Amino acid sequence: MKVLGFALLLAGSALTPAIAQAQVAKGSFEKIANGIGVAPSSGPAGWVEVTVHGDGIIHVVASPTRTTTAPSLMVPTPPIAGQYTVTQQGKRVLVATARDTAEVDLKTGRVRFLDAAGKVVLDQAAAPAFSPTNADGKPFVVASQQFNRGTDEGLYGLGQHQNAQMDYNGEDVELAQHNMDIAVPFVVSTKNYGLLWDNDGITRFGNPRPYSLVGTDGLKVTSGGKPGFTAQYYLGDRLAVTQQEASINYQYIKDQAKWPAAAKAQTVAATGGQNTAGNAVETQKVVWTGDVTPDVSGVHKFQLYGSSYFKVFADGKEVLNRWRQNWNPWYANFDLPMTKGKRVAVRIEWEPNAGYIALLHNNPLAAPDRHSVWFTSDIAKSVNYWYVPGKDMDEVVAGYRSLTGKAVMMPKWAYGFWQSRQRYNTQDEVVDVVKKYRDLKIPLDNIVQDWFYWPENAWGSHQFDKARFPEPQKMIDKIHDMNARFMISVWPKFYPTTENYKELAAKGYTYRGNLDYGNKDWVGPGYLNTDYDPYAPEARTIYWRQIKDSLAKIGTDAWWLDASEPDIHSNLSIPERIATMGPTAAGPAAQYFNSYPLVHVGAVYDGWRQYKPDVRPFILTRSGFGGLQREGAAVWSGDVASRWYDLRAQISAGVNVSMSGIPNWTHDIGGFALEDRYASKTPTAANLDEWRELNLRWFQFGAFSPLFRSHGESPYREIYEISPEGSPMRNSMVWYDQLRYRLMPYIYTVAADTWFKDGSIMRGLVMDYPNDVQARKVNDEYLFGDSFLVAPVTEYRARSRSVYLPGATVWYDFNTGQAYRGGQSVTIAAPYERMPLFVKAGAIVPMGPVTQYVDQKPDAPLTLAVYPGANGSFGLYEDDGTSEQYRGGAYSRIPVTYDDATGVVTLGAREGQGYKAMPASRTVRVKWMAAGRPLDLDDAGDATVTYRGAAVELKRPKS
């Protein structure tokens, strides 16, 4: 059905005229399949359709004229409608299900949603807004809809973003795929509903007005009595140029032409640290100063788009201090309360190093508008969204997945430890890393080959460079012999000289824009390149066949689909990006700006399932979109910087990805790109200490992320490379790696529940404690499953941190056993080797022994750590770990309950049909934890039983 829906989309335009039918009088409605169509008597919407899908999910499409909506990429096969009724009450028509009602105003077409008790949950603040625009010469509209004006609800999801924001109420988020930003137009609310905005183009959540350059946006900028900023360009300590500049704008490649000639210098980024004469390069610095005067009072929102080192000061106070690698700039947000007519002195300091910078701004919104649910898309045919009700936020995510697809199960090995590097240059390096882990008895499941294993001039050939990888199949065989898996990077990118490109191009399945621009990449002398068009079904088939014949057939286990935004050429403006990535086979590139990763990943997922129908696919991709979870794919947070702020920003990024319905997420442990002070071959002792501590704290966080993956640029990230033998750092890294494998029974169960129960692995505190207002805003903690609370350390040399413990439950410190009452912030010790970690009362945490890879000991004894203070339950899940047979019931589920009053732990009768090689019996040990009792991971437990599938009780020993 998914393929059929996609083919139907490609057969027509995005929105085609409806088949001629009887005209509906204005101010009235007619019944249509699954719902109603309304012709409002006034307002911008000429036609509003409200239809029912599944258990109370409601789809709304409001258009300027009556048209037919094409199949959705995110929702290719909507659930069939459940029971509903249609009634008219005066000038309103109600579409009601057992759990909710959509009420439509026949005059305006305004829709609002009520729960089963008649309470308004989601309310359009006004009629939809449309303004004409075009793409590729075709007519479209800018479409906008605001809801719940003045709301105090918590709002989450929207994909992955990098500004350490957990709750998006009051924030502006642009949904436009980028290296580190993942656009998923789905928001979930503490009012227990979700809203999927069904648009594939660039969309803004919050303020509908795009941010614009300071100096062009209504803010008055002066310096020295003249308009604009005073810009001072330094070469070393020498002031080379002083000039007035209306705005600060070196945002894209095209803007570099404005750089003053007298301030040009060779840079570290351009030369690697020396100029052509072999001498040290000159350092650059630019300082902008100016008085900024607003014409409206309120909290003004600013964005500093930048790379390299930059600082922002307002009236002498530092409000921003960041670093990003020079080639990968991104937005850093800051707010300034400002008073109409009152000047604010702004100073920006920047070390360019061939980087990028721009200062942008948006005026304040009225408070009710600032705190609302507001979506605006640049290219649309209609306002098109799905309302998803739920009794709690988990049920909302489940409803979203009923629309966009279930989160299919990953192979079990994917939840073990992965080692990666940018990059392994030879097949011996790859094999030797796995061998070293095995020799040192440090657990490992997956080794990853990053880009550039092909000959330099053959990107897209999918062929190994024979000089460096003479026998790739033998390499993979050796890895498999050591019980590890092999994952490889594959891009949608092609050099026109390759046979694979020629095959795709001959049928019109490659984009021409980047070639027409003459853009060359960064490899060697630079090569012309472009991406293929996955919106053409045949192109998807060809793409998979090409990687299958070259890479799948030699034993590759998993696929790393890099640069899937697509990032065809970095640091282009949005119009330039659009020009390089279309037109697509489905329509204008602007119309499908955000959906490329979904259809590209789908090509590999569908191909793998045909090639190996009983082996679970595993795909890691840098970008995602609504529905990605159905394609056997995980996402990671892109080429983030190796800095403490960026470590903290990963926490809210990962939580919101999860609350966007994508449960499997990861990040580059330690951060991808390093400052020169870390990357130097001879770092100072102080810098080396900080670099190691940052990596250790990131590794501790990684051990409690959905996927546990070490990757980044040099220095090497292997545990034995980055941490000295015998050091506290090495001990801690090995301890957390081993703990990950001890907890595999818990982790794999939580992972399986993303399929069986539509659950989430990485959870915002708000999911389990929605009424705890303080928990809504916490952006540096999260739940791992529903038993653990994780509080990563994100400050250098911090040896304690404040932890907010939500709810009224009791929380146990995993490291010490000390118990704390919830609903308070506590200061917790965070020694160098440990991260604060808590387990809630009533938790039943299953653990196994340390193994070198998952399922090394499938019949090993299980230990159940039971935390008193509340009743508890857990459904321990096991299967063969790799096949698709779980879909048909081939698994084991052992229900475990704990009665806090009696202390009795009950192992219920085994559920499921069982699976091949399932142990006939298991030794199960139970530990009844107690306040102040540290968990000894190696003790024998308090009671032991042999479990053979029948129910059995274990009673807590008398103390």
SVG drawing of the C-alpha trace seen along z (x, -y; Angstrom):
<svg xmlns="http://www.w3.org/2000/svg" viewBox="-30 -62 88 88">
<polyline fill="none" stroke="black" stroke-width="0.4" points="0.0,0.0 2.9,-2.4 4.3,-1.9 0.9,-2.4 0.4,-5.6 3.8,-6.9 3.1,-6.0 -0.2,-7.8 1.5,-10.9 4.0,-10.8 1.2,-10.2 -0.3,-13.7 0.4,-17.1 0.4,-17.9 -3.1,-19.1 -5.5,-18.6 -8.9,-19.9 -11.7,-17.8 -13.9,-15.8 -16.9,-18.0 -19.7,-17.6 -22.6,-19.5 -21.8,-22.9 -22.3,-23.2 -24.0,-26.4 -21.9,-28.8 -22.6,-28.4 -23.5,-24.7 -21.9,-21.3 -22.1,-17.9 -21.2,-14.4 -18.1,-13.0 -16.2,-9.8 -15.2,-9.6 -16.6,-13.0 -17.8,-16.3 -16.9,-19.1 -17.9,-22.7 -18.2,-25.7 -17.8,-28.6 -20.0,-31.7 -17.0,-34.0 -13.3,-34.1 -10.3,-33.0 -11.1,-29.2 -13.4,-28.3 -13.6,-24.6 -12.9,-22.8 -12.8,-19.0 -13.0,-17.3 -12.5,-13.5 -12.2,-10.8 -9.4,-8.2 -8.8,-5.4 -9.7,-6.0 -10.7,-9.6 -7.9,-11.0 -9.3,-13.9 -7.8,-15.2 -8.5,-18.9 -7.8,-20.3 -8.7,-24.0 -8.2,-25.3 -8.9,-28.6 -10.9,-26.6 -12.4,-23.2 -9.6,-20.8 -8.6,-17.2 -5.6,-16.5 -3.0,-14.1 -1.7,-11.2 0.6,-12.2 4.2,-11.1 4.0,-11.1 0.6,-9.4 0.5,-7.2 -2.3,-4.9 -4.5,-6.6 -6.4,-4.4 -9.9,-3.6 -12.6,-5.6 -14.0,-4.3 -17.6,-5.1 -18.6,-8.7 -21.7,-10.9 -22.4,-14.2 -24.9,-16.6 -25.7,-20.3 -26.4,-22.7 -27.4,-26.0 -24.4,-27.5 -22.1,-24.7 -21.6,-21.2 -20.2,-18.5 -18.2,-15.5 -18.1,-13.3 -16.3,-10.1 -16.3,-8.3 -13.2,-10.3 -13.4,-13.7 -15.4,-16.1 -14.5,-18.4 -16.7,-21.5 -16.8,-23.5 -18.2,-27.0 -20.2,-27.1 -19.7,-30.9 -15.8,-31.0 -14.8,-27.3 -13.0,-27.6 -12.4,-24.3 -12.0,-23.5 -11.5,-20.1 -13.2,-19.0 -12.5,-16.0 -15.2,-13.4 -16.2,-15.6 -16.8,-18.6 -13.7,-20.5 -12.0,-22.5 -8.5,-21.1 -7.3,-22.6 -8.9,-25.7 -8.1,-27.6 -7.4,-31.1 -8.7,-32.5 -9.4,-31.4 -6.5,-30.0 -4.3,-32.5 -3.3,-32.2 -1.1,-34.4 -0.1,-33.7 3.3,-32.4 4.8,-30.1 7.5,-27.5 8.9,-26.5 6.3,-28.7 3.4,-26.8 0.9,-28.5 1.0,-27.9 0.2,-29.7 1.9,-30.5 -0.4,-28.7 -0.6,-29.6 -2.8,-28.5 -2.7,-29.5 -4.2,-27.5 -4.7,-28.0 -3.7,-31.6 -2.4,-32.5 -1.9,-28.9 0.2,-27.7 0.5,-24.1 3.9,-22.4 4.8,-21.7 7.3,-19.1 8.5,-17.2 9.2,-19.1 12.2,-16.8 15.7,-17.7 17.1,-21.1 20.3,-22.4 19.4,-25.2 18.9,-23.3 15.1,-24.0 12.9,-21.3 9.5,-23.0 8.7,-24.9 5.9,-27.0 7.1,-30.6 9.9,-29.6 10.4,-29.9 11.5,-26.8 12.2,-26.7 11.7,-23.3 14.2,-23.0 16.5,-20.0 20.1,-20.7 23.2,-18.8 22.3,-19.1 18.6,-20.0 15.9,-17.4 12.5,-18.7 9.5,-16.7 6.3,-18.8 4.6,-17.1 4.0,-18.6 2.8,-16.9 1.1,-18.7 0.7,-18.3 -3.0,-18.7 -2.8,-15.2 -3.1,-15.8 -0.7,-15.9 -0.8,-17.9 0.8,-16.7 1.2,-19.5 1.1,-17.7 3.5,-19.8 6.8,-18.7 8.2,-22.2 10.0,-24.7 7.7,-25.4 7.9,-27.7 6.6,-26.9 5.9,-30.1 6.3,-33.5 5.2,-33.1 7.6,-35.9 11.1,-34.8 14.0,-36.2 15.8,-39.0 19.2,-40.7 19.6,-43.2 19.7,-46.5 17.1,-45.5 14.3,-44.6 13.1,-47.8 15.7,-48.0 17.6,-51.2 21.4,-50.6 23.9,-53.5 27.5,-53.9 29.6,-57.0 26.7,-59.1 26.4,-57.1 23.9,-54.5 24.9,-50.9 27.6,-49.0 31.2,-50.0 33.2,-47.0 36.9,-46.7 38.9,-44.0 42.2,-43.0 45.1,-41.0 46.9,-39.8 47.1,-42.9 46.9,-45.3 43.7,-47.1 43.5,-46.6 40.1,-48.0 37.4,-50.1 34.1,-50.6 30.4,-51.1 28.2,-48.1 24.4,-48.2 24.1,-44.6 26.4,-41.8 26.2,-39.3 28.7,-36.7 26.0,-34.0 26.6,-32.0 29.3,-31.3 28.0,-34.1 28.4,-36.6 32.2,-36.1 32.7,-38.3 31.9,-41.3 35.0,-40.8 37.3,-43.8 40.4,-43.1 42.7,-44.8 41.6,-42.4 42.1,-39.2 44.5,-36.6 45.3,-33.0 43.6,-31.1 44.1,-27.9 41.0,-26.5 42.4,-27.2 46.0,-26.2 46.1,-23.7 48.2,-26.0 50.8,-27.4 50.8,-29.7 52.3,-28.9 55.7,-30.1 55.6,-27.7 55.1,-30.4 52.4,-30.6 49.2,-32.1 47.9,-35.5 45.0,-35.4 41.9,-37.4 39.4,-39.1 36.4,-41.2 34.6,-43.5 31.2,-45.0 29.8,-47.7 26.6,-49.6 23.6,-51.0 20.4,-49.1 17.2,-50.9 13.8,-49.1 10.5,-50.7 8.5,-48.4 9.0,-47.2 9.2,-43.6 11.4,-40.6 13.2,-40.7 14.5,-37.4 17.9,-37.3 19.8,-34.6 23.6,-34.6 24.3,-32.4 28.0,-31.6 31.0,-29.4 34.5,-29.6 34.6,-31.7 32.1,-34.4 30.8,-36.4 27.9,-38.8 27.7,-41.5 24.6,-43.7 25.3,-46.8 28.6,-45.3 27.1,-42.0 28.1,-38.8 25.0,-37.1 26.5,-34.5 29.9,-32.7 30.2,-29.8 32.4,-27.9 31.5,-25.9 33.7,-24.3 34.2,-26.8 32.5,-24.8 29.3,-24.0 27.7,-27.2 24.4,-27.2 22.0,-29.4 22.5,-30.3 19.5,-32.0 19.4,-34.7 16.7,-37.1 17.0,-40.7 14.3,-42.6 14.2,-46.0 12.3,-49.2 10.9,-51.3 13.3,-54.1 16.0,-53.0 19.4,-52.1 21.2,-48.9 24.9,-48.8 25.8,-45.7 29.3,-44.3 30.1,-41.2 33.6,-39.7 34.4,-37.0 37.5,-35.0 36.5,-34.2 39.0,-31.4 37.1,-31.0 33.8,-30.8 30.4,-32.4 28.4,-34.8 25.1,-36.8 23.0,-38.6 19.2,-38.1 16.2,-39.3 12.5,-39.2 10.3,-41.7 8.3,-40.7 4.9,-39.1 2.0,-40.0 2.0,-37.6 -1.0,-35.6 0.6,-35.1 4.0,-34.2 2.3,-31.5 0.3,-29.7 0.5,-26.7 1.3,-28.3 2.4,-26.7 3.3,-28.4 4.5,-26.8 6.2,-28.7 4.9,-26.4 1.4,-24.9 -1.9,-24.3 -3.9,-24.2 -3.8,-24.2 -3.5,-20.5 -3.1,-18.9 -4.0,-15.8 -5.4,-16.1 -4.3,-13.1 -6.0,-12.7 -4.8,-10.6 -5.3,-9.9 -1.6,-10.7 1.4,-11.7 2.4,-8.1 -1.0,-7.4 -0.6,-10.5 2.7,-9.2 1.0,-5.9 -1.7,-7.6 0.8,-9.5 2.5,-6.2 -0.9,-4.8 -0.9,-7.5 2.7,-7.6 3.8,-4.0 4.9,-1.8 8.4,-2.0 9.8,1.3 12.2,3.3 15.9,2.9 18.3,5.9 19.4,6.5 23.1,5.9 22.3,2.3 21.8,1.6 25.4,2.7 28.4,0.5 29.5,-0.9 33.0,-2.1 33.5,-4.5 36.0,-7.1 36.3,-9.8 37.7,-7.6 39.4,-4.2 41.7,-4.4 42.5,-0.7 40.8,2.6 43.6,3.6 42.6,0.6 39.0,1.8 39.9,5.3 42.5,4.3 40.1,2.2 37.7,5.1 40.6,7.4 41.9,4.9 38.5,4.6 38.3,8.4 41.9,8.7 41.2,6.1 37.8,7.7 36.0,4.4 32.4,5.1 31.7,4.1 29.0,5.1 29.5,2.8 32.4,1.3 31.6,-1.5 33.3,-2.4 32.9,-6.1 33.1,-7.8 36.0,-7.8 36.7,-4.1 36.3,-4.4 38.9,-5.7 39.3,-9.5 37.7,-10.3 34.8,-7.7 32.3,-9.0 29.1,-7.1 30.8,-4.1 30.2,-2.2 33.5,-0.4 36.4,0.0 39.7,-1.5 41.7,1.7 44.9,0.1 43.6,-0.4 40.8,2.3 42.1,5.1 39.7,7.7 36.6,6.1 34.7,9.3 37.6,11.0 37.6,7.9 33.9,8.3 34.3,12.1 37.0,11.5 34.7,9.0 31.9,11.6 34.3,14.2 34.9,12.0 31.1,11.8 30.9,8.1 28.8,6.4 29.9,4.2 28.2,0.9 29.1,-1.3 28.5,-4.9 26.6,-5.3 25.6,-8.7 23.0,-9.9 25.9,-11.7 27.6,-10.8 30.4,-12.0 29.3,-12.3 32.2,-10.1 30.9,-7.0 28.9,-4.3 26.3,-4.5 25.7,-8.1 25.5,-7.5 22.8,-4.8 20.7,-7.2 21.3,-10.2 20.4,-8.4 16.8,-8.2 16.7,-11.7 17.1,-10.6 19.8,-13.0 19.6,-16.6 21.2,-19.1 21.4,-22.3 24.8,-21.6 26.4,-20.6 25.0,-23.7 26.4,-25.9 29.8,-24.2 30.0,-23.6 32.9,-21.3 33.3,-19.4 36.3,-19.5 38.0,-16.2 41.5,-16.6 41.3,-19.1 37.5,-19.3 35.0,-17.3 31.7,-18.1 28.9,-16.1 25.2,-15.9 22.5,-13.7 20.0,-11.3 16.2,-11.9 14.6,-9.3 11.1,-10.7 11.2,-8.6 10.3,-5.0 12.6,-3.5 15.4,-5.6 14.9,-4.2 15.1,-0.7 18.2,-1.4 19.9,-3.1 19.3,0.0 20.5,2.4 23.7,0.5 24.6,0.6 23.3,4.2 25.5,5.5 28.6,3.7 28.1,3.7 25.3,5.9 26.5,9.0 29.8,9.0 28.2,9.1 27.4,5.6 25.1,5.7 23.8,2.1 23.7,-1.2 24.8,-4.6 22.9,-7.0 24.9,-10.2 24.0,-13.7 20.4,-12.8 19.0,-16.3 20.2,-16.3 23.4,-18.4 24.4,-18.6 26.7,-21.6 27.2,-23.2 26.7,-26.8 24.4,-27.7 21.4,-30.0 17.9,-28.4 17.1,-29.5 20.5,-28.0 19.8,-24.8 16.4,-24.5 18.1,-25.1 20.5,-22.2 17.8,-19.6 15.2,-19.7 12.9,-19.7 12.0,-16.3 9.9,-13.7 7.1,-14.6 7.2,-18.3 9.1,-21.5 12.0,-21.1 10.7,-23.8 7.4,-21.8 9.4,-18.7 12.3,-20.4 12.0,-18.4 10.9,-15.0 14.0,-13.8 15.4,-11.7 12.1,-9.8 11.9,-8.7 15.7,-8.1 15.8,-5.9 12.7,-4.1 14.6,-3.0 17.1,-1.2 14.6,0.2 12.4,1.6 15.3,3.0 16.8,4.7 13.5,6.3 13.2,7.8 16.9,8.9 16.8,10.4 13.2,10.7 13.9,12.3 16.7,10.1 15.8,6.8 17.2,3.8 19.2,1.3 19.7,-2.2 21.3,-5.2 20.6,-8.5 21.6,-12.1 18.2,-13.6 14.6,-12.4 11.0,-13.3 7.5,-12.3 7.2,-8.5 10.9,-7.7 10.4,-5.2 8.6,-2.9 11.7,-2.6 13.9,-0.7 15.9,-3.8 17.6,-5.7 18.9,-9.2 21.9,-11.0 22.5,-14.6 24.9,-15.4 28.3,-17.0 28.0,-18.7 30.9,-20.6 33.0,-19.1 32.0,-21.6 30.3,-21.5 27.3,-23.5 26.8,-21.1 26.8,-18.2 24.0,-19.8 22.1,-20.6 22.0,-16.9 19.7,-16.1 16.8,-18.2 17.5,-17.3 17.3,-13.6 14.2,-13.9 12.3,-15.9 13.3,-13.5 11.8,-10.7 8.6,-12.8 8.4,-13.2 7.8,-9.5 11.4,-8.4 12.6,-6.3 16.0,-5.3 18.5,-8.2 22.2,-8.7 25.0,-11.2 28.7,-11.4 30.2,-10.7 32.6,-13.5 31.2,-15.7 32.3,-15.4 34.5,-18.4 37.2,-19.8 38.7,-23.1 42.4,-23.4 43.4,-23.4 42.0,-19.8 43.0,-18.6 46.7,-19.7 49.2,-16.9 50.8,-18.4 47.9,-19.8 48.7,-21.5 48.1,-19.5 45.2,-21.7 43.5,-21.2 44.1,-17.5 42.6,-17.1 39.5,-19.1 39.2,-17.1 39.3,-13.8 36.8,-14.9 34.4,-16.2 34.7,-12.8 34.1,-10.9 31.0,-12.9 29.7,-12.5 30.4,-8.7 28.5,-8.4 25.6,-10.1 26.0,-7.8 25.7,-4.7 22.1,-5.8 21.2,-6.9 19.0,-4.8 22.0,-3.9 25.5,-3.9 28.0,-5.1 31.5,-6.7 32.4,-8.7 34.3,-11.9 37.3,-13.5 40.9,-13.0 42.1,-12.4 41.0,-8.8 38.0,-7.9 38.5,-4.2 38.4,-3.7 42.0,-2.4 43.2,-5.4 41.5,-8.2 41.9,-7.0 45.3,-6.0 45.6,-2.4 44.8,-2.2 43.5,-5.7 40.2,-6.7 38.9,-7.7 39.6,-4.2 38.1,-2.6 34.9,-4.7 34.5,-4.1 34.9,-0.4 32.5,-0.4 29.8,-2.2 30.4,0.0 30.0,3.1 27.0,1.6 25.3,1.1 25.7,4.9 24.6,5.8 21.4,3.8 20.7,5.3 17.7,7.3 16.2,4.0 17.3,2.0 16.1,4.5 12.8,4.8 12.3,1.1 13.4,1.1 11.0,3.9 8.1,2.0 8.5,-0.8 7.0,1.8 4.7,3.8 3.4,0.8 4.4,-2.2 6.7,-3.2 9.7,-5.5 13.2,-4.8 14.4,-8.3 11.6,-10.1 11.0,-13.7 10.2,-14.0 6.9,-15.5 5.8,-12.2 5.4,-10.5 4.9,-13.7 2.7,-16.0 1.2,-17.8 4.6,-18.7 5.1,-22.2 8.7,-22.4 9.4,-19.1 8.2,-20.6 11.1,-23.0 14.0,-20.8 16.3,-20.5 19.2,-18.6 17.6,-15.4 15.4,-12.7 14.0,-9.2 15.6,-6.1 12.6,-3.8 10.3,-4.5 12.6,-3.2 15.7,-5.4 16.2,-9.1 19.5,-10.3 21.2,-13.5 24.3,-14.0 27.1,-16.2 27.6,-19.0 30.0,-21.4 33.8,-21.1 35.2,-20.0 31.7,-19.7 31.8,-17.2 28.1,-17.6 25.0,-18.9 21.5,-19.9 18.9,-17.2 15.2,-17.8 13.3,-14.6 9.8,-14.8 6.5,-13.6 5.6,-12.3 7.5,-9.1 10.7,-8.0 13.9,-8.0 16.9,-5.9 20.4,-7.0 21.7,-4.1 25.3,-4.6 24.7,-4.9 21.2,-3.6 20.2,-6.7 16.5,-7.5 15.0,-10.9 11.4,-12.1 10.3,-13.4 9.0,-17.0 12.3,-18.6 15.7,-19.6 18.6,-17.9 22.4,-18.4 23.9,-15.1 27.6,-14.0 29.0,-13.6 32.5,-12.3 34.7,-12.1 33.9,-8.5 30.2,-8.5 27.1,-10.3 24.0,-10.9 21.5,-8.2 18.3,-7.4 15.8,-4.5 12.2,-5.1 10.4,-3.2 8.5,-0.2 11.0,0.4 12.0,3.9 15.3,3.7 16.5,7.0 20.2,7.4 22.6,10.0 26.3,10.6 29.0,8.6 29.4,10.0 31.6,9.1 28.6,8.8 24.9,9.2 23.6,12.7 27.1,14.1 25.4,16.0 21.7,16.4 21.0,18.7 22.9,16.6 21.3,16.1 19.1,13.0 19.1,10.7 16.0,8.6 16.7,5.6 13.5,4.6 13.1,1.1 10.6,0.8 8.2,-2.0 5.5,-1.3 4.0,1.7 5.8,2.5 5.6,4.5 7.9,5.3 7.4,7.5 10.8,9.0 11.1,9.4 13.4,11.8 13.6,13.0 16.2,14.2 17.5,10.6 17.8,10.5 14.8,11.9 11.4,10.4 9.6,13.3 8.7,11.1 5.9,9.7 4.2,13.1 4.6,13.8 8.0,15.5 9.2,14.1 9.1,14.7 7.6,12.3 8.0,12.9 5.6,10.8 7.1,9.8 5.1,8.0 6.1,6.7 3.7,6.3 5.2,3.7 2.9,4.5 4.0,8.2 7.4,8.0 6.4,10.8 7.8,10.9 5.8,12.9 7.2,14.3 4.1,14.9 3.5,17.6 5.6,17.0 3.7,15.2 4.4,15.4 5.1,18.4 8.8,18.6 11.6,18.5 14.3,20.6 17.1,21.4 15.1,20.0 16.5,21.5 14.1,24.0 14.9,22.7 16.6,19.7 18.1,19.0 16.5,15.9 17.9,14.1 16.0,11.3 17.6,8.5 15.2,6.5 16.9,3.1 16.6,0.9 17.4,-2.8 21.1,-3.2 22.0,0.2 24.3,-0.3 23.7,2.1 26.5,4.7 26.4,5.7 28.1,9.0 26.4,10.4 24.2,13.5 20.9,11.8 18.5,12.5 16.5,15.3 17.0,17.6 14.6,19.7 14.8,21.8 12.1,20.4 10.7,22.8 7.7,20.8 5.2,21.4 4.3,18.8 6.4,18.7 6.5,16.5 9.6,15.3 9.1,13.9 11.3,11.2 13.5,12.8 12.9,11.6 15.6,9.1"/>
</svg>
